[in-house]
Amino acid sequence: MIQIIAGEKGKGKTKILIEKANSEVRAAKGSIVYLDKSNKHMYELSNKIRLVNVLDYFIENQHEFLGFISGIISEDHDLQAVYLDSFLKIAYTSADTMEYVLSKLEKLSERFQVNFIISISVNLNNLPESAKKNVIVSL
């Protein structure tokens, strides 16, 4: 399942994402990974959540990003959820091309029963139609 927190930059999406991750980890049966563009939120996340700074891995495009996600899934068979903060930046995509990446994440989610919770700096009205059904918070 994919869940999206959408809204313009600076509206508080990261705070909601962190609270959701910390809440989920308390009852989690599997592991939780939080992908971000820095280590800035390290101390706000539970120590049971694995924080990964995607920019440390020299990813240059959305195909490499999807390979990176596949690698995370393949190495952790207990993976329950992946939180993606600053989605457009870490996935090397834009509001115009994100539909492809989201469709691939949807397939990975279905195949491996991993939930993706994503914060996207895009207004709900500017999301692709196929993504609007996954929005859980719009700011």
C-alpha positions, 0 to 999 in steps of 0.5 A, a space after each residue: 500500500 502507498 500512502 501519500 502526505 501531500 502539500 506545498 513545501 513548509 506545510 509540516 509534512 515531515 512532522 506528520 511523517 515522523 509522528 506516523 513512523 514513531 507511532 507505527 514502530 511501537 506496534 510493528 512486527 517487522 522493521 521500518 526504514 525512513 529514507 531522507 535527504 539528510 540525517 537531520 531528523 535522526 534524533 526525532 525518530 525512534 532508535 528502532 527505525 533505520 534512517 537512511 540518507 539517500 544522498 550518501 549513495 550516489 543515486 543519479 536518477 529515478 531508475 537507480 532510486 528504484 533499484 536502491 528501494 529494491 535492494 532495501 526490500 531484498 535484504 530485509 525480509 521482515 521489512 514492514 514499511 518504508 517512509 520516504 521524506 522529500 520524495 521528489 528529491 530522493 527519487 530524482 523525479 518531478 511532479 511531471 514524472 512521478 507517476 512512473 516511480 509511484 507505479 513501480 513502488 505500488 508494484 513493489 508494495 503489492 509483491 513484497 507486502 511493504 507499505 510506502 508512506 511518502 511525503 510529496 511537496 506537491 499540492 493535491 490538485 497537481 498530483 497525478 489522478 492515479 496517486 490522488 486515491 493514496 493521499 491520507 493527508 493534504 496540507 
